[in-house]
Amino acid sequence: MVIRRGIILTKIFIHRSSHLLEIDCNCPFDKEKIELKASCLEQDVESNGLHFKWSSSSTAFYDTESDNIGKCSNCGCWTTDVNRDGAISDVSRGAIVADVLYCDLCIPKNHPLAF
């Protein structure tokens, strides 16, 4: 244990994860039911003697017709065009190249966003 200026110092490990649910526009939509199911993912977890404590969560609903979100044309993961207004930080960064949306892993190698 390290004490500095009367404060016990600890190391904190933060792990963020997102759970994405695709909803068919033709199916009935029950926001409360979805949020109740999502709250089950927020339980504290004990694993190998480590206690992972839930810290915070947020829920966002996006519309592919009006929001800056779409599927990568190559791999199908959800991504956002970082060159347009309203880029969404909850999904993979991507960009449109020659009228085609790519995520940052699939974008052509000569693009500035490519790894």
C-alpha positions as CSV (number, residue, x, y, z in Angstrom):
1,M,0.0,0.0,0.0
2,V,1.3,3.4,-0.9
3,I,0.2,6.5,1.1
4,R,1.0,10.0,-0.2
5,R,-0.3,13.1,1.6
6,G,-2.6,11.0,3.7
7,I,-4.3,9.4,0.7
8,I,-4.1,5.7,-0.1
9,L,-3.1,5.4,-3.7
10,T,-4.5,2.6,-5.8
11,K,-4.3,1.6,-9.4
12,I,-7.5,1.5,-11.4
13,F,-8.1,-0.6,-14.5
14,I,-11.0,0.7,-16.7
15,H,-12.4,-1.7,-19.3
16,R,-15.1,-0.3,-21.5
17,S,-17.3,-2.5,-23.7
18,S,-20.2,-1.9,-25.9
19,H,-23.1,-4.2,-26.7
20,L,-24.8,-3.6,-30.0
21,L,-28.3,-4.8,-30.8
22,E,-29.6,-4.6,-34.3
23,I,-33.4,-4.1,-34.4
24,D,-35.5,-4.9,-37.4
25,C,-37.6,-1.9,-38.4
26,N,-40.5,-4.2,-39.2
27,C,-40.6,-5.7,-35.7
28,P,-42.4,-4.1,-32.7
29,F,-40.0,-1.9,-30.7
30,D,-40.1,-2.0,-26.9
31,K,-37.4,0.4,-25.6
32,E,-38.1,-0.4,-21.9
33,K,-37.7,-4.2,-22.5
34,I,-34.4,-3.6,-24.3
35,E,-33.1,-1.4,-21.5
36,L,-34.1,-4.0,-18.9
37,K,-32.3,-6.7,-20.8
38,A,-29.2,-4.4,-21.1
39,S,-29.2,-3.8,-17.4
40,C,-28.5,-7.5,-16.9
41,L,-25.1,-6.9,-18.5
42,E,-24.2,-4.3,-15.8
43,Q,-23.9,-6.8,-12.9
44,D,-20.7,-6.8,-10.9
45,V,-18.4,-9.7,-11.8
46,E,-16.1,-11.8,-9.6
47,S,-13.4,-13.7,-11.6
48,N,-10.2,-15.4,-10.3
49,G,-10.2,-13.3,-7.2
50,L,-10.7,-10.0,-9.0
51,H,-13.9,-8.0,-8.4
52,F,-15.0,-6.1,-11.5
53,K,-17.5,-3.5,-10.3
54,W,-20.0,-1.9,-12.7
55,S,-19.3,1.8,-12.9
56,S,-21.6,3.4,-15.5
57,S,-23.6,2.9,-18.7
58,S,-25.4,4.7,-21.3
59,T,-27.9,3.8,-24.0
60,A,-28.1,5.3,-27.5
61,F,-30.5,4.6,-30.3
62,Y,-29.4,5.4,-33.8
63,D,-31.3,5.5,-37.1
64,T,-29.3,4.4,-40.2
65,E,-31.5,6.7,-42.3
66,S,-30.6,9.9,-40.5
67,D,-27.6,9.3,-38.2
68,N,-24.0,9.0,-39.3
69,I,-23.8,5.2,-38.9
70,G,-23.7,2.3,-41.3
71,K,-22.2,-1.1,-42.0
72,C,-18.7,-1.4,-43.5
73,S,-19.2,-2.6,-47.1
74,N,-16.3,-5.1,-46.6
75,C,-16.8,-6.8,-43.2
76,G,-20.2,-5.6,-42.1
77,C,-19.2,-4.1,-38.8
78,W,-21.0,-0.9,-37.7
79,T,-19.0,2.2,-38.4
80,T,-19.2,6.0,-38.7
81,D,-17.8,8.3,-41.3
82,V,-15.4,10.5,-39.3
83,N,-15.3,13.0,-42.2
84,R,-19.0,13.9,-41.8
85,D,-20.7,15.8,-39.0
86,G,-22.2,13.8,-36.2
87,A,-19.5,11.0,-36.1
88,I,-20.5,8.5,-33.5
89,S,-17.9,7.5,-30.9
90,D,-19.6,4.2,-29.9
91,V,-18.7,2.4,-33.1
92,S,-15.7,1.8,-35.3
93,R,-14.1,4.9,-37.0
94,G,-14.5,4.7,-40.7
95,A,-14.8,6.8,-43.9
96,I,-16.4,6.9,-47.3
97,V,-14.0,6.1,-50.2
98,A,-15.3,6.3,-53.8
99,D,-18.9,6.3,-52.4
100,V,-18.3,3.2,-50.3
101,L,-18.3,3.1,-46.5
102,Y,-15.4,1.3,-44.9
103,C,-14.4,0.7,-41.2
104,D,-10.8,1.6,-40.1
105,L,-9.7,-2.0,-40.5
106,C,-11.0,-2.4,-44.1
107,I,-10.4,1.0,-45.5
108,P,-7.9,1.1,-48.5
109,K,-4.3,1.1,-47.2
110,N,-3.5,4.5,-48.8
111,H,-6.2,6.3,-46.8
112,P,-5.0,8.4,-43.9
113,L,-7.4,6.5,-41.5
114,A,-5.8,3.1,-42.5
115,F,-3.5,1.3,-40.0
